[in-house]
Each structure stands twice: as C-alpha cells, then as structure tokens.
Amino acid sequence: MPTPIDRALQSKNLFLGFGALVTAVAAWGIWGQDMFPSSDNPEMWTEDECRRWLGARGQTSTSEEDVEALRIRVRRAMDGGTK
C-alpha cells in the first residue's frame, strides 16, 4: 500500500516543479547580475550600459557619442535634468 510520500515522489507535478526551480536558479545565475548596471555610479558603466540606461528612459543616443559624453548625459538625467 503506497504512502503519501510514495505518491508525492511519483507525481509528475513534483518533477516539473523541481525542473522549473532549477531553470529559474540557472537563469538568475546567468542573467541576474548582468541585466542591469551593477553600480549607481555611471563612471563605472560601459558604453552599452549607458546607452541601455538612456534608452530605457526614452532618450536616444547617436553612434557618434563616446562613452564620456554618454556618462555626462546619464549623470545629468540622474540629477533631474532632461538633457
């Protein structure tokens, strides 16, 4: 006669739940820390991070702007300026 533990271990839902948990942990490990800039200090950001931050706030950037110009724009936007 199977016990409740035996039935739980044979359940497909338990297997799928465990698989979802492992997938979520792996996704966080791969993308979790790299999706957003790791610091609130734009001086440490790469050019791509600056462009992504500006783009998320509806400010476009041109390909001619170097990383220093982008950092200046980010700092101004963080201080409350629009440009």
ROSE-849702 format. One line per field, with one value per residue (C-alpha): residue number from 1; residue in three letters; x negated, y, z negated. Coordinates in pm, whole numbers, plus 32768, in hexadecimal, padded with zeros to 4 digits. Each point is the difference from the previous one (the first is absolute). Layout:
REM residues N
num <- (NUM / ...);
residuo <- (ALA / ...);
X <- (X / ...);
Y <- (Y / ...);
Z <- (Z / ...);
//
This chain:
REM residues 83
num <- (1 / 2 / 3 / 4 / 5 / 6 / 7 / 8 / 9 / 10 / 11 / 12 / 13 / 14 / 15 / 16 / 17 / 18 / 19 / 20 / 21 / 22 / 23 / 24 / 25 / 26 / 27 / 28 / 29 / 30 / 31 / 32 / 33 / 34 / 35 / 36 / 37 / 38 / 39 / 40 / 41 / 42 / 43 / 44 / 45 / 46 / 47 / 48 / 49 / 50 / 51 / 52 / 53 / 54 / 55 / 56 / 57 / 58 / 59 / 60 / 61 / 62 / 63 / 64 / 65 / 66 / 67 / 68 / 69 / 70 / 71 / 72 / 73 / 74 / 75 / 76 / 77 / 78 / 79 / 80 / 81 / 82 / 83);
residuo <- (MET / PRO / THR / PRO / ILE / ASP / ARG / ALA / LEU / GLN / SER / LYS / ASN / LEU / PHE / LEU / GLY / PHE / GLY / ALA / LEU / VAL / THR / ALA / VAL / ALA / ALA / TRP / GLY / ILE / TRP / GLY / GLN / ASP / MET / PHE / PRO / SER / SER / ASP / ASN / PRO / GLU / MET / TRP / THR / GLU / ASP / GLU / CYS / ARG / ARG / TRP / LEU / GLY / ALA / ARG / GLY / GLN / THR / SER / THR / SER / GLU / GLU / ASP / VAL / GLU / ALA / LEU / ARG / ILE / ARG / VAL / ARG / ARG / ALA / MET / ASP / GLY / GLY / THR / LYS);
X <- (8000 / 7F5F / 7FCC / 803A / 7E87 / 7FF2 / 8119 / 7F5B / 7EB5 / 80AF / 80BD / 7FAD / 8056 / 7EE6 / 7F0E / 8075 / 7FF1 / 7E9F / 7FA0 / 8095 / 7F40 / 7EB6 / 8046 / 804F / 7EC3 / 7F2F / 80A0 / 7FBD / 7E99 / 7FC5 / 80C0 / 805B / 7ED1 / 7FB6 / 8154 / 7FD8 / 7ED3 / 7F5E / 7FC7 / 80B7 / 7EC0 / 8004 / 7E86 / 7FE2 / 80F9 / 7FA5 / 8079 / 810B / 8083 / 8018 / 80BC / 80EC / 8043 / 8049 / 80D8 / 80CF / 8053 / 8060 / 7EC0 / 7F5C / 7E8A / 7F3D / 7EE8 / 7F13 / 8015 / 7EDF / 801C / 7FA3 / 8117 / 80F4 / 7F91 / 8035 / 8162 / 8046 / 7F82 / 80D4 / 8133 / 7FC0 / 7FE7 / 8158 / 7FA2 / 80A0 / 7ED5);
Y <- (8000 / 814A / 8110 / 8174 / 802E / 7EEE / 80A4 / 8157 / 7F7A / 7F60 / 813B / 80AE / 814D / 7FDC / 7FB3 / 812B / 80E4 / 7F95 / 8035 / 815D / 8051 / 7F8C / 80C7 / 813C / 7FE3 / 7FC7 / 812A / 80E2 / 7F85 / 8045 / 8146 / 8083 / 80D4 / 8067 / 8085 / 814E / 80D5 / 7F82 / 8159 / 8149 / 80AF / 803F / 802D / 7E85 / 7FB2 / 7F8A / 80B1 / 7EF9 / 8026 / 817A / 7FDB / 7EFF / 80E0 / 812E / 7F31 / 7F7D / 8169 / 805F / 80BE / 7FA1 / 7FFB / 801E / 7F1C / 812C / 8034 / 7F6E / 7F65 / 8144 / 80C3 / 7EEB / 8004 / 8178 / 7FD7 / 7EEA / 80D3 / 8127 / 7F22 / 7F6C / 815F / 8053 / 80AA / 7F9F / 801D);
Z <- (8000 / 806E / 7EFF / 8044 / 8025 / 810A / 80C2 / 7FE9 / 8082 / 812B / 8059 / 8148 / 7F61 / 7F06 / 8119 / 80CF / 7ED1 / 7FB4 / 816D / 7FFA / 7EC3 / 8096 / 813E / 7F3A / 7F32 / 813A / 80B2 / 7ED6 / 7FEE / 8170 / 8033 / 7EAA / 7FB8 / 8167 / 8067 / 7F52 / 7FB0 / 7EC3 / 7F6E / 7FD8 / 8067 / 817A / 7FFD / 7FE6 / 8117 / 815A / 8139 / 8035 / 7E9D / 802A / 8149 / 7F66 / 7ED2 / 80DC / 80EA / 7EDE / 7FAB / 8163 / 8051 / 8146 / 8034 / 8142 / 8069 / 800C / 7E87 / 7F3F / 7EA9 / 7F4D / 80AC / 7FA8 / 7E94 / 7FF0 / 8088 / 7F05 / 7EDD / 806D / 8020 / 7EA6 / 7F6F / 808B / 8147 / 8146 / 80E7);
//
